């Protein structure tokens, strides 16, 4: 599982399931019968808390928002290929100076330019 912001629910679910399994083990099994049971219970409790903390961190943090996830006021267009890019796109350095245009997003959309496959991915 990847630490992405949209996966916070799965960590929360894992925390709840781990907690419920540990409670079930307490209810069903006798602690005196299994010598490693107390250690196992402690470990499950720690795992449950860690999963809960990861879920809360992912839910309420700004993780996953890289410097590429912004909407600039000005874009760079290529008049030859009719593709527009964010200013920090790696493809901008390959645009010939005579084909490089600057403008707003609405300008490029009105002129029927296509978004770049590298930097304009949703």
N, C-alpha and C positions, 0 to 999 in steps of 0.2 A: 504494500500500500504506500502511496506517495503522500508526502506531507504537503498537500494542497489545501487551500482554504475550504474548498467545497467538500472535502472529505471529513470535516469535523464531526458529522453525525455518526460515521462509522466508528470513530474512536470513542464517542460517547456510548454507542451501543455495545462496543467491546468492554467498556468499563462496567456497564450495568450487568452484562452477561457474566463477566468474571466475578463480580460481587455476588450475584445470585447463585452461581455454582459453589462458591466458597460457603455461603450460608446453607445450601443444600447438604454439603459434606458435613457441616457441623451437626445438622439435624439428623442425618441418616447414620453416620458412623460414630463409633465410640472412640474418644480421643485416646484412651488408655490402650486400645488394641493395636494401634499403629504408631510406632515410635517417631517416625518422621512426619507425623500428621501436623504437629504444631508448626514445624518449619514450613510445611507446604501451605498451611493456612496463612502464615505471615507473608509468604511470598505472593500468594494470590491477592492478599490485601494490598500489598505494595504495587503489584501490577495494575490492580483496579484503580488505585489513586493516580498512578502515572498516566494511564489511559484517559482518565477524567481530566487531568491537567492538560494533556495534549489536546483533547477535544475543546476545552475552553480557550486555550491559547489560539488554536486555529480559528475558532468561531469569532473571537473578538480582536484578533491582531490584524495587522496590515500585511501579513505574509502573503507572498504571491503577487505583490504589486511591485514589479520591477521598474527600472527607469524607462523601459520601453512601453509601459502601460500608461501612456498619457496621451492627451489629444493636443497636439501643438496648434498654434494659431496659423502657422504657415507650413505649407507642404512643398515638396520639390516634385515637379513633373518632368517627364521626358516627352518632348514633342514628337520624337521619332517613333517611339513605341506606344505612346499615349497611355502611360502608366504613371501614377503618382505615388510618392513615398513620404514617409516621415523623415525629417531632417537627419536623424541618426541612423538611418537604414544603411546597411553595408553596400547596397546596390547603387547608392547615390554617387559614390566615388567613380563608378564606371560610366556615368553619363557624360557625354561630350559637352563641353561648355556651350557650344552653339545650340544644343538641344535642351539645355537645362532651363526650366521655368520655375518661378516662385509664385505661390498664390494660396488662396484659402481652399478649404475642402469643397465648399460650394462651387467655387470657380471650376475646379477640376471635374466635379460631378456634372455641372451644367455643360461642360465641353465633352462629356461622354468619355472621360478617361477612366481606365480600370484601376482598382487598387492593387498595390504590390502584393505578391504572394508571400513575401518574406516578412514585411513589417506591418502589414495591415490585416493579419490573421486574427480572427475573433476567438 
